[in-house]
């Protein structure tokens, strides 16, 4: 799954990477090294501009809330649980299938975090009481330092309790598409610890390579089987992973120091 990631690139950088035609300076987000569900995140999408006579899709950089709320939902309360959509079933799940056919986006990231507990430390006896070892977080990112372009979906939800002119009348939300984690060796593996992504977690965000950006974002592509072909995992050997401080486990911690690579996993701490 993907429940936490880092996104530090600015809008100018992202506009160049994704050939963005339109973004609003007032929608600029601060670098976020501990992106959590319900936060606002950057999304790249192709969509006609609001109130424009020309209805051609324009590539935009927009702010969306992470946690998809289907247009038919009675309330937005379930959005925090809908942060991930499985690539294998996204085309048929009621919450995602409409967005999959018409509202696809790219969620840019530096990389994502995942937590690992050593198999021999999952259950330990300390003074006669069973304790659990604190999980070690790892940061997973492209080995070449390029942007991690996560395949995503977005949706609009109307709060019918508010008038049209209210700034919160419309919610724009998104979800990350996940796939099975790679079992092949990492391009750069930590000195100690997992040697493949599947040893870290069985799921991972589906990373789109640049050759698939345009096809994925094109709203004119609506054939389900055609779209499903774009969900193939990227080529093997593109990723690296390394241990980072357990400080990232607290969502209140935020800063570039969270991405600092540790020479080895932290000492196990029991609680």
N, C-alpha and C positions, 0 to 999 in steps of 0.2 A: 504494500500500500504506500501511499504518500501522505503523511500527516504533518510534516514540517519541512520547510525548505528555505533557502537563502536567495535573495534577489537584490543585488546591489547596483546593477547597471542603471545609468540614468537614461532619460527619454531620448536624448540626442544619440547616444550609443545604440539603443534599441532601434531607433528609427533608421539608422544606417544599416544595421544587420538585417532587418526585416523589410526594408524598402517601404517604410511607412510614409504615407502621403499627408496624413492629418493627425495632429495631436494638440491638445490644449495645454498651455503652460500651467493653468490653474489646476490641472489634474495631476501634476507632478507629485510623485511619492518620494519619501525619504528612503535611502537605502535600508533594507530590512534583512537582517542576518538570522532572523528567527520567525519566519512567516508561519502563522498558525491559522487554523480554520476560523472563519468569520472576519478575518482581516481583509482589507482592500488590497488588491494585487493588480499588476499590469497584465493586460491581455492584448494580443494582436489579432485583429479580425478584419474581414472584408465585408463592408456593409454600406448601403447608400447613406449619404450625409443627411442629418435631420433637416427637414424643411427645404431640401434642395430640389430644384426642378429636374436636375439630371439624376436619374435613378440608377446610374451605374454604380457597382460596388467600389468603394474607396477603402484602401488599406489604412486602418486607424489603430492608434495605440490608446486603449481605454482603461479606465479603472473599474474593476468588478469586485464584488464581494465573494470570497472563497467559501463555497457551500451552496450548491445549486438548489433553487426553489422552483419547481415546475410551475408553468403558467396557470395550471388548473388547481394548484394547492389552495386550501382555504386559509392558511396562515403560513408565515415564513419560518415557523419554529423548527421544522425538520431540516433546514438548510445546513446546519452545523454537522449533521450526520452524513450529508451527501457531498462529501469532498472528493470522493473517488468513484469512477465508473469503470467496470471491468470491460476490457477490449473484447472479450469473448461474447458478452451478452448486451453490450451497450445499444445495439441496433434493435433490440426487442423489449427492453425494460420500459414500462410506461413512463417512468420519470425522465428517461433520457432519449427515447427514440425520436421524438420530434426535433430536439436539438441536434441529434446526430445527423439527421437528414438536412438540416438547414442552418444551424447556428454552431459552427465549429470555430475554435480559436486556438491560438498558441499561447501558452503561459510561460514566459521566459524566466529562467532561474540560473543561478550560479551552479546549483546542485541541490541535492536533498539529503536529509538526515534519516538514519535508521538506527535502531538500538539492538544490541546483541548481548545475550547472556551466555557465558561459557557453559557447555553442557554439563561439565562436572561441578558447576557451582550453582545450579538452579535451585537445589534444595539442600541446605546445610543445617547441621545440628550445632547450635552454640549454647553451651550451658544447659543442655537438655531441651531447648526450645528450637523449633524449626524457623529458620530465617531465610530470606531470599537475598541473593546478591544484587547489587545495583547494576542496572544494565549499562553497557558501554556504548556511547553513541559513535557512529561513523558518518563521515561526510562522503557522499558519492557524487562524482562530477566527471565531465569529459576529460580525458587524459591530456588533451591538447589545450585545455583552458578555454575552449569556445563556449558559447551559450548553450545551456541545456534547454532545448525547445520542447516543452512538455505538451503533448496533444491534449486539447481540452474542449469542453462544450460550454456554451453560455445560454442563458435564458432570461426572460423578462417576466416579472411578476407585478401585478397591479394591486396596490392596497386600496380596496374599495371603501375603506372607512375614511379616506382622505380625499379632499377635492382635487381636481385635475392640476391646479396650479401649485399644489403643495410640493416642496422639493423632495419629499420622501414618498410621493405617490407611486413612484415606480422603483422597483428593485432590479438591478442588473447583477446576476450571480453566475458562478462558474463551477466547474468540476474538472478534476484531472483524470485522464484516462490511464489506467494501469494495465500492465501485462505481466506475464510470467518473467521472473528474474533470470538473467543469463546464468547458465551453468559453466560456461567457458571461463578460462582463467582471466583475471583482470589484466588490463594493459599494464597497470602499475599496482601491485598489491602491497599491503602494509607488511612491515618486517615480521610482525606477529599478528595472528588473527586470520580472518576469512581470506580465502584465495579466489573466491568468485562471488558475484552478487547474490546468487541463490543461497550461499552460506550466511549471508547477512539477513535476508528476508526473501520469502518465496515470490513476492510481488515487487514491482518497481514502476515508476512512471514511464509511460511510453514516450521515448524520445524520437522526435521527427528529425531526419537529416534534411539539409537545405534543399535537396532535390525534390522533396515532398511538400515544402511549404506552400507553394502556389496551389497545388491540387487540393490540399487539405482545407485551405481557407476559402476556396472558390464556392460561393453559395449556389452556383448554377449546377454543381454536381450533387445530385440527389439520389442516384441509384445506389441502393443499399449495398449490393455486392461489390460495386465499384469502390465505394467508400471503405468497405471492410478490407479491401486489398491494401489500403494505405496504412492499416494498423499492424502491418508486419513489423516485428522487432527490428531495430537497426543492426547493421553489421556487427559481428562480435569483435571484441578487443578494443573498443573505443573508450572504456571507462577505467577510472581508478577510484580507490577508496582509501581513507585513512582515519584513524581514531582522532576524536576531538574531545575537548573538556566536557564533563558532565554538566557544566553550567548551562549548556543549551537545553537541558531537560526542563528547565524552568522558563516558561514562556515570557516572563518578565525581563529576562536577560537578553540583551540585544547589543551587538557591536561586532566589528571585524575580528576581534579576538576569538570569537566563537569558531572561526574557520581555521584557527592555528592548528597545524598538524602536530600531533604528539608523536614522540619517538616510539612509544609503546602504549598499549591500553593502560588506563589508570589502575592503581591498586584497587582490588575488589573491596567494596565497602558494604558491610552487612547492616540491615535495618529491619 
